[in-house]
Amino acid sequence: MIAGKDAFKPGEAKNSWLTGTAAWNFYAITQYILGIQPDYDGLVINPCIPKEWNGFSITRKFRGTTFNIEIQNPNKISKGVKELWIDGLKVEGNKVPLQNKKECNVKVVMGN
């Protein structure tokens, strides 16, 4: 909503968080910057972050499992997954398959 000419501050935008903006920000940040994307048969991990970031961690609940995800960026790059580990076991690619357990620890090492 934009305040009209009779308002205390004409032209001021109000209630932007009630218009769906927050939901779209959450969607863009979690799925395309942090790169945790839900897929039919798992979570695709594909972060696109500033080179300066050492990494980050995130908890994602998906289809009955809590995924504790740690992203490491030792090579200071913006994009690319070099290694994916699920509960200590190395997995090829960048997709975490669905898990038949309550909790799962995921480690991602960014690289080329």
Phi, psi and omega per residue, in radians:
M1 nan 2.377 3.068
I2 -1.953 2.242 -3.115
A3 -1.148 2.413 -3.125
G4 -1.411 -3.076 -3.035
K5 -1.150 -0.387 -3.134
D6 -1.554 -0.050 -3.106
A7 -1.331 2.853 3.118
F8 -1.032 -0.730 3.088
K9 -2.180 1.472 -3.123
P10 -0.998 2.432 3.117
G11 1.542 -0.142 -3.128
E12 -1.265 2.361 3.085
A13 -1.508 2.438 -3.106
K14 -2.317 2.701 3.001
N15 1.059 0.553 -3.119
S16 -1.088 -0.482 -3.125
W17 -1.351 -0.108 3.108
L18 -1.728 0.048 -3.046
T19 -1.785 0.023 -3.066
G20 1.816 -0.087 -3.132
T21 -1.051 -0.747 -3.127
A22 -1.093 -0.750 -3.138
A23 -1.106 -0.739 3.137
W24 -1.205 -0.632 3.060
N25 -1.108 -0.791 3.112
F26 -1.030 -0.811 3.139
Y27 -1.042 -0.869 -3.114
A28 -1.129 -0.777 -3.101
I29 -1.158 -0.874 -3.048
T30 -1.277 -0.641 -3.042
Q31 -1.633 -0.476 -3.046
Y32 -2.039 -0.336 3.033
I33 -1.734 -1.014 3.085
L34 -1.256 -0.429 2.979
G35 1.309 0.584 3.096
I36 -1.820 1.659 -3.008
Q37 -1.910 2.129 3.081
P38 -1.198 2.463 3.105
D39 -2.327 2.990 -3.089
Y40 -0.967 -0.754 -3.040
D41 -2.073 0.471 3.079
G42 2.766 -2.872 3.095
L43 -1.964 2.200 3.055
V44 -1.572 2.242 -3.126
I45 -1.874 2.019 -3.068
N46 -2.642 1.211 -3.074
P47 -1.191 2.632 3.046
C48 -2.362 1.560 -2.979
I49 -2.108 2.860 3.047
P50 -1.062 2.492 -3.135
K51 -0.993 -0.512 -3.074
E52 -1.222 -0.327 -3.106
W53 -1.268 2.325 3.040
N54 -1.358 -0.299 -3.107
G55 2.473 -2.930 3.125
F56 -2.890 2.958 3.035
S57 -2.288 2.637 -3.087
I58 -2.612 2.567 3.029
T59 -1.905 2.225 -3.094
R60 -2.256 2.115 3.047
K61 -1.585 2.233 -3.084
F62 -2.614 2.096 3.087
R63 0.849 0.857 3.034
G64 1.501 -0.041 3.136
T65 -2.052 2.425 3.012
T66 -1.642 2.038 3.134
F67 -1.720 2.055 3.036
N68 -1.657 1.854 -2.983
I69 -1.912 2.213 3.070
E70 -2.035 2.143 3.098
I71 -1.831 2.203 3.088
Q72 -1.973 2.415 -3.116
N73 -2.213 1.169 -3.056
P74 -1.200 -0.437 -3.087
N75 -1.646 0.061 3.101
K76 0.941 0.992 3.081
I77 -2.003 2.962 -3.132
S78 -1.656 -0.501 -3.017
K79 -2.624 2.606 3.079
G80 2.111 2.364 3.114
V81 -1.974 2.095 -3.139
K82 -1.604 -0.761 -3.096
E83 -2.424 2.552 3.078
L84 -2.324 2.210 -3.132
W85 -2.139 2.316 3.097
I86 -2.113 2.014 -3.089
D87 0.836 0.761 3.071
G88 1.488 -0.054 3.130
L89 -1.871 2.266 -3.127
K90 -1.291 2.389 -3.115
V91 -2.178 2.453 3.088
E92 -1.324 2.584 3.085
G93 1.480 -2.828 -3.110
N94 -2.265 0.417 3.100
K95 -1.957 2.279 3.044
V96 -1.622 1.940 -3.134
P97 -1.124 2.779 3.060
L98 -0.978 2.511 -3.109
Q99 -2.027 2.485 3.119
N100 -1.744 0.966 3.113
K101 -2.678 2.924 -3.072
K102 -1.312 -0.577 -3.048
E103 -2.455 2.570 -3.094
C104 -2.547 2.380 3.098
N105 -1.825 2.209 -3.086
V106 -2.117 2.305 3.051
K107 -2.128 2.278 3.118
V108 -2.106 2.280 3.044
V109 -1.934 2.077 3.134
M110 -1.341 2.594 3.135
G111 2.883 -3.123 3.134
N112 -1.845 nan nan
